[in-house]
C-alpha cells in the first residue's frame, strides 16, 4: 500500500512526481493545501492507499484528491 504524507517547503507552490511502487504507477501532485494521487497503471483497477493519514481507494484513471 502506498502512503503519501507530504510536507512541502513553504517556498514551493507545487511538486508533481511520477512514481512506480509495487508494479503500480502513480502521478502524485502536492500543493500547500491539497494532495492528488492518480493511479495510471496497475495489475488491478483499484488499490488501497493512505493519503494525509486518510485511507483511500485509488481507482485507475480517477484522481483522488485529499485536502
Helices and strands as residue ranges (DSSP letters): E 2-4, E 14-21, E 24-31, E 35-41, E 46-51, E 54-59, E 64-66
